[in-house]
């Protein structure tokens, strides 16, 4: 069966955005620092290998090359739909978990948004069907990841730990309890890549 994977950059004090995230600044104040290590490394539709041979590029390739579909929360979709535009960076089916029904939306470059109103398990099954033999990624946000973690459905969690203190924003974990087994550590300049396997997976 395909794996369900989540991949996120996080500050040393546990935030995945800076303070005051808002529609025009979804990463909040200073949150762009969390993703500076990825600059020039990724293009979802180019197989994530715009740069090779560096620890960061190899980690990104390993995380994304085998993805065949994504699941996404409605809040993240609403924040990203406009900036992503008519040619989103995914190039694969995206299943948006929502309470508000909407017709399937086909965009350029291979991205299709399907809106799932009957829960996270249904979204995961539809994503697995679409992915075939490939894995499924949780594209965000943190709340959706936590729902899959609590349900015991998440197979892999990769945190890119960035040595900044944001002092506020959206926390990756909020009152969650889980046993995580560290399966890999990759050190690089400006970021440490930590991969975990939830014990409930």
N, C-alpha and C positions, 0 to 999 in steps of 0.2 A: 504494500500500500504506500502511496505517496506520503511524504512527511509534510508537516505543517511547521513552518519556520518563521521566526520574527527577528528582525535585524534593526538596530536603532543606535544612534549616538546619544550619549548621556554625559552630563557634567559630573564632576567629582562629588558634588553635593546632591546628586540624584535627580536632576531635572533634564527633561528632553526639550524644553523651550526655556527662553528667558522670561523675566517678569512681564506681565501685561500682554500676553498673546491676544491678537485681535485679527479681524478679517484681513486688514491691509498689511499686517505684520504677524503672520501665523506663528513665526518662531519667537515672537516676543522681543523685548529689548535685549540685545546682545546674543540672542540665540543662534545667530549665523555662525558664531565661533565654533559651535558643535560640529559643523560640517566643513570647516575649512580644510581638514585633512583629506577630504574627498575631491578637492578641486582638480578638475582635469582627468579624473580617474574613470568616471562612469558615464555610460549612455546605455540605458536599458535595451534599446533596439540594436545596439552594436555589439551585444554580447559581453559588455562590461570589460572589454579588453582594449580600451583606448590607450592604456599604459600597461606594460607587463614587466615582470621581473623585479618588482618592488614588493615588500611585505604587504603594503596597503592594497595595491592592485590585485595581488594574489588572493587576499582575504575577500575582496569584493567579488572577484570572479567566482570563487568557491561558493559564496553566499547566493549569487544570483544566476549563474549560468544554467542551473538545472531547474529554474522556476518555469512553470507552464501556465500558472494562473495566480491571481491575487484575491484576497478578501480585504475589504476596507470598511471602516466606519463611516456613517453618514456625515458626521461633523468634519472629518478630514476631507471627504469628497467635496462638501460645500465650500471649504476653505480653499481647495486646490483647483476646482473646476475652471474657474476663470483664468488663473495664471497658467494652467496647463494648456488651455486653448483647444483648438480643433485637432491638434497633432500631439497628444499627450506622450509622456516619456516612457510608457509601459510596454506597448507593443504586444499585449496579451489580454485575455479576458480578465476583467475586474468585476468582482461581485460585491456590491455595496449593501451592507446590512443596515436596514432602515425600517422605520414605521410608516414611511410615506411612499406609497406606490408610485412608480414612474415607468414609462415605456423604456425598453432597452435602447441604449444610445450607442450607435456605431460611429467611431471617430476614425480619422486617418491614422495610418501607420500600424494598424492591427489592434488597436485598443477598442474594446467593447465594454461598456458599463451596463451591467445587469443589476437590477435593484431587487433585493431579496427581503421580503417582509415577514417570513416565518422562522426567523431565528438564526443563530450562529451555526448550528449543526447543519441546517439546510444549506446555508451559504457555503460551508466547507464541502459538503457532498457535491454541490453543483460545481465548485471550483475543482475538486478532484476529478470529476467526470471530464471537465474541460481540459485539465492538465495532462490527462493520459498517464504516461509513465513518469512524468516530471513531478517535481515538488510544488507545493502551494505556499505562498508567502502571505503573511499578515502585513499589509502595507500601512497599517495604523488605523486609528491612533492607539494610545496607551490603554484606553478603556477597553477596546476590542481585544487587545492582546491579553489583558487581565481576565476577561471573560473566558477566553480559550484556555488560559492557564488554570483557572479555577475549575473548569469542566474536565481537566485532564486530557485535553486534546492537543496541546502544544508539544511538539517533539523536540524543538531546538530554539534556543534563545541566544542571540549574539548581541553583546553590548560593546560598542566602541567607546571606551572610557576616555574622555577628553579632560586634561588637567586644567579646567577652569572652574571657578565658583560663581554660579549665576545668582544665588541668593533668593531665588523665587522662580515661579513659572509652573509648568505642568510636571508633576512627578511621574516617574515611570511606574513606581509601585505605591499604592495607597492602601495600607492595612492588609496587604496580602500575606499569606503564610504558605510557604512551599519549600521543599528541599530541592536544591539545585546542585547537580554534579558538574564541576568544571571539567570540560573535555579538551580544551585547548586554550593556550595563551600565546598571543603573538605581540611582541613589543615592537614599537616603531617610534619615529620622531613625532611627538605631539599627540599620540594616541596609543592606547593599549587595547587590543582586540581580545575579548573574553567570550568564549563559547560555552554554553551550559546545556545540560540535558535535565529537564524537570523529572523528578523521581516518579511523578504520577503519569508520565507519558508512556 
